[in-house]
Amino acid sequence: TTNPRDAERTAGGSSSGSAAAVAAGFVDAALGTQTIASVARPAAFCGIAGLAPTFGRVDRAGVDLYAPSVDVVGAFAKDVPTLDRVARAILDDYRTPDPYGRFLPRKLLLPTNFVDAACAPEAKRWFGWAVTYLLARMGDPVAVVREAPSCLDDVADVTRRHLAVIHAEFAAGHERRFADRSDLYRPETARLIREAPPLPDETAAAGGARLRRALEAALDSADAFAFITPGAAQGVAPLLDGTTGDPAATLPFARAGLPTLVLPVGADRTTGLPFSIQLVGRAGSDELLLQFAARLEEKAFPAPAPAGEGSEPWDPDAEKRPAYTPGEKFPRVGRRGIRS
């Protein structure tokens, strides 16, 4: 699948067809599945809103799962209110945290060690602008605290453990079909099945639950309601090269089964490619993430127009902090910062 924002760029992971359809304006919303970052990354690369819910909150009946212990069914949408309407239809026991929209969480936790280790310099640069602009537009109701949770010190180890689990589960799920019709599998998929490690024991499989508890403890310690990170480790969609981009920005949270919401916040001035932030909440806080993201979209980051409809540059310079009101055209950021 190519990216509607640029046909020479990837649209992201395995759910990229759904994301591309929304970004192109063919549909207002679509469903997708996520094992590592296949909702978050396509949403970020295509410049749309995306929600990967808390593990277990959306029924997976009828889905051909890749890794049953982590797979979730999520959604993409043209904007957060539309995403919220989809969530109301698919989330188990949807509950609006504040029906009147009066409550606004005050604190986000920026995990500095994770962002430094998992994200490319360009992604960190755009992310820094986005956080500065978010604080300038939202004012006192929102704060960002920077800490380095020890559970995210070793991203490589978290990645290794997650990949071992999902590849083992994928191979086990395809064992019978592969034995009967291995000739129908792509060479790289066949190789993955043949080389997959054995299914982990119960202790290894419980690693995701341990990570979830540690991440939620980090939020508790900081008195924060959610993590904030770049939406994608590379920032914007990379050129088509046979891969779908780096999933590192979302992998630990997918392993932990926590809800993640990706929100587009700007576009590169040179390429016009969108970049996004990611909000990661406690298990079961999907509705709170949606409500908070809707407020951000309303007050700071209006949803972009569908691909092909045009947009003008946006430039939330950390020093100038120009006024930017909902309804203005989708923002873009240049290499020297933000310009009006």
C-alpha positions in Angstrom: 0.0 0.0 0.0 1.4 3.4 -0.9 0.8 6.5 1.1 -1.9 9.0 -0.1 0.3 11.8 1.1 3.2 10.7 -1.2 3.0 7.6 -3.4 6.7 7.0 -3.0 6.4 6.6 0.8 5.1 3.7 2.9 1.7 3.9 4.5 2.9 1.9 7.5 2.2 -1.6 8.8 -0.2 -4.4 8.0 -3.3 -2.2 8.5 -2.0 0.4 6.1 -4.8 -0.2 3.6 -7.4 1.0 6.1 -5.3 4.0 7.1 -4.7 5.0 3.4 -8.4 4.8 2.6 -9.1 7.2 5.4 -6.3 9.6 4.5 -7.3 9.6 0.9 -10.9 10.6 1.9 -12.5 7.4 0.6 -14.0 6.6 4.0 -14.4 8.5 7.2 -13.2 5.6 9.4 -11.9 2.0 9.1 -10.8 -0.9 11.3 -7.3 -2.3 11.7 -5.4 -4.8 13.8 -2.2 -4.3 15.8 0.5 -6.7 17.0 3.4 -4.3 17.3 2.5 -0.9 15.7 0.1 -1.7 12.8 -2.5 0.9 13.9 -0.2 3.5 15.3 2.4 3.6 12.5 -0.1 3.8 9.6 -2.0 6.5 11.4 1.2 8.5 12.0 2.5 8.1 8.5 -0.8 8.9 6.8 -1.7 11.8 9.1 -4.9 10.6 10.6 -6.2 9.6 14.1 -5.7 6.1 15.2 -6.7 4.1 18.3 -5.2 0.7 19.4 -7.4 -0.1 22.4 -6.6 -1.8 25.7 -5.9 -5.5 25.1 -9.2 -7.4 25.5 -11.6 -4.5 25.1 -12.6 -5.2 21.5 -14.0 -8.6 20.6 -11.6 -10.4 18.1 -14.1 -13.1 17.0 -13.5 -13.9 13.4 -10.1 -12.3 13.2 -7.2 -14.4 12.0 -4.8 -13.5 14.8 -1.0 -13.1 14.4 -0.3 -13.4 18.1 -3.3 -14.1 20.3 -1.6 -12.8 23.5 -1.2 -9.2 22.2 -3.3 -8.7 19.1 -6.0 -5.9 19.3 -8.6 -4.6 16.9 -8.3 -0.9 16.6 -9.6 1.9 14.4 -8.6 4.9 12.1 -10.6 8.0 11.5 -10.4 11.4 9.8 -10.6 13.1 13.2 -11.0 12.3 16.8 -14.7 12.8 17.1 -15.2 10.3 14.4 -12.7 7.9 16.1 -14.7 8.3 19.3 -17.9 7.3 17.5 -16.2 4.2 16.2 -14.9 3.4 19.7 -18.4 3.6 21.1 -19.4 0.9 18.6 -16.5 -1.5 19.2 -15.3 -1.0 22.7 -16.6 -3.3 25.4 -18.8 -1.3 27.8 -17.8 2.2 26.5 -18.1 4.8 29.2 -17.7 8.5 28.7 -15.3 9.7 31.5 -17.1 13.1 31.7 -20.3 13.4 29.7 -20.2 17.2 29.8 -16.5 17.5 28.7 -15.6 19.6 31.8 -12.7 17.4 33.0 -9.3 17.9 31.4 -6.4 15.8 32.7 -3.5 17.9 33.8 -0.3 16.0 33.4 1.5 13.9 30.7 4.6 11.9 31.2 7.4 12.2 28.6 9.7 9.2 29.0 13.0 10.8 28.0 15.0 7.6 28.1 12.6 5.8 25.7 12.3 8.7 23.3 16.0 9.1 23.1 16.6 5.4 22.6 13.7 4.5 20.2 13.3 7.6 18.0 15.3 9.1 15.2 16.7 12.7 15.6 14.2 14.1 13.1 11.3 12.5 15.0 12.6 14.0 18.3 13.0 17.4 16.7 9.4 17.5 15.4 8.2 16.0 18.7 9.9 18.8 20.7 8.1 21.4 18.6 4.8 19.7 19.0 5.1 19.5 22.8 6.1 23.1 23.1 3.2 24.2 20.9 0.8 21.9 22.8 1.8 23.6 26.1 1.5 27.1 24.5 -1.9 26.4 23.2 -3.4 24.5 26.1 -2.0 26.6 28.8 -2.2 25.8 32.5 -4.6 22.9 32.4 -1.9 20.7 30.8 1.6 20.0 32.0 4.3 17.7 30.7 6.8 16.1 33.1 10.0 14.6 31.8 11.2 11.4 33.6 13.1 8.3 32.7 11.1 5.2 33.8 13.5 2.3 34.6 11.1 -0.1 32.8 12.0 1.6 29.6 15.7 1.7 30.1 16.4 -1.4 27.8 14.2 -1.0 24.7 16.3 -3.6 22.9 15.4 -6.2 25.5 11.7 -5.4 25.5 11.8 -5.6 21.7 13.6 -9.0 21.7 11.1 -10.5 24.2 8.1 -9.2 22.3 9.3 -10.5 18.9 10.1 -13.9 20.4 6.5 -14.2 21.7 4.7 -13.0 18.7 6.8 -15.0 16.2 6.3 -18.2 18.3 2.6 -17.7 18.5 2.3 -16.9 14.7 4.3 -20.1 13.9 2.1 -22.2 16.2 -1.1 -20.8 14.7 0.0 -21.7 11.2 1.6 -25.0 12.0 -1.2 -27.2 10.5 -1.8 -24.9 7.4 1.9 -24.6 6.8 2.4 -28.4 6.9 -0.3 -28.8 4.3 0.4 -25.9 2.0 3.8 -24.4 2.6 4.0 -23.6 -1.1 1.4 -20.9 -0.7 3.4 -18.9 1.8 5.8 -16.1 0.8 9.4 -17.0 1.2 10.0 -14.6 4.1 6.9 -15.8 5.9 7.9 -19.5 5.4 11.3 -18.7 6.8 9.8 -16.9 9.8 7.7 -20.0 10.6 10.6 -22.4 10.2 12.9 -20.3 12.3 10.5 -19.2 15.0 11.4 -20.1 18.6 9.2 -22.4 20.6 6.3 -21.0 22.5 7.5 -19.3 25.7 6.6 -20.7 29.1 4.1 -19.0 31.3 6.8 -16.8 33.0 7.9 -15.4 29.7 4.4 -14.9 28.4 3.6 -12.9 31.6 6.3 -10.4 30.7 3.7 -8.1 29.1 1.7 -8.0 32.3 4.8 -7.2 34.3 5.7 -4.4 31.9 2.1 -3.0 32.1 2.3 -2.9 35.9 5.7 -1.1 35.7 4.5 1.4 33.1 1.3 2.2 35.2 3.5 2.5 38.3 5.6 5.1 36.4 2.4 7.1 35.6 1.3 6.9 39.3 4.7 8.1 40.5 4.6 11.1 38.2 0.9 11.7 38.9 0.3 11.6 35.2 -2.7 10.2 33.3 -0.8 9.2 30.1 2.6 9.0 28.4 3.3 11.3 25.4 5.8 10.2 22.7 6.3 10.7 19.0 3.7 8.9 16.9 6.4 7.0 14.9 10.0 6.4 15.6 11.1 7.9 12.2 8.8 10.9 12.5 7.4 10.9 9.0 6.9 8.1 6.5 10.1 6.7 4.9 10.5 6.0 1.3 9.3 2.6 0.0 12.1 0.2 0.5 10.4 -3.1 1.1 9.7 -2.4 4.7 6.9 -0.5 6.5 9.0 1.6 8.9 10.3 1.3 12.4 7.6 0.2 15.0 9.8 1.1 18.0 7.7 4.0 19.2 4.8 1.7 20.0 6.2 -1.7 20.6 6.6 -1.6 24.4 3.1 -0.3 24.9 1.7 -3.0 22.5 3.5 -5.6 24.6 2.0 -4.2 27.7 -1.5 -4.2 26.3 -2.0 -0.5 27.0 -4.2 1.8 24.8 -2.4 4.1 22.4 -3.9 7.0 20.5 -2.0 8.7 17.6 -2.9 12.3 16.7 -1.5 14.2 13.7 0.0 17.5 14.9 1.8 19.0 11.8 3.6 18.4 8.5 7.1 18.9 7.3 7.4 22.1 5.3 9.7 20.6 2.7 7.9 17.3 2.0 4.4 18.0 3.3 4.5 14.7 5.2 2.5 14.6 8.4 4.0 13.8 11.8 2.1 12.9 15.0 2.2 12.4 18.7 1.2 9.3 20.6 -0.7 9.2 23.9 -0.5 6.0 26.0 -2.8 5.5 28.9 -3.5 3.0 31.7 -5.3 -0.2 30.8 -9.0 0.7 30.4 -8.5 4.4 29.9 -9.4 4.4 26.2 -12.3 6.8 26.7 -10.1 9.3 28.6 -7.5 9.3 25.8 -10.2 9.9 23.3 -11.7 12.8 25.2 -8.3 14.4 25.9 -7.2 14.0 22.2 -10.4 15.6 21.1 -9.6 18.6 23.2 -6.1 18.8 21.8 -7.5 18.6 18.3 -10.0 21.3 19.0 -7.6 23.7 20.7 -4.2 23.0 19.2 -4.0 20.6 16.3 -7.0 20.7 13.9 -7.4 17.6 11.8 -5.7 17.8 8.4 -7.6 17.8 5.1 -7.7 14.5 3.1 -4.7 14.0 0.9 -4.9 15.9 -2.4 -7.0 18.8 -1.0 -4.0 21.0 -0.3 -2.7 22.6 2.8 -0.6 25.6 3.7 2.4 25.7 6.1 2.0 25.9 9.8 4.9 26.9 12.1 4.4 26.8 15.9 7.9 28.2 16.7 8.9 27.6 20.3 9.9 31.2 20.8 7.3 33.1 18.7 4.4 30.9 19.6 2.1 32.4 17.0 -1.7 32.3 17.4 -3.2 29.3 15.8 -7.0 28.7 15.9 -9.1 25.7 15.0 -10.1 25.9 11.3 -6.8 27.1 10.0 -5.2 24.9 7.4 -3.1 21.9 8.4 0.2 23.0 9.8 3.7 22.3 8.4 7.1 22.6 10.0 10.3 23.6 8.3 13.9 22.7 9.2 14.4 26.1 10.8 11.3 26.0 12.9 7.8 27.4 12.6 6.8 30.3 10.5 3.5 32.0 10.0 
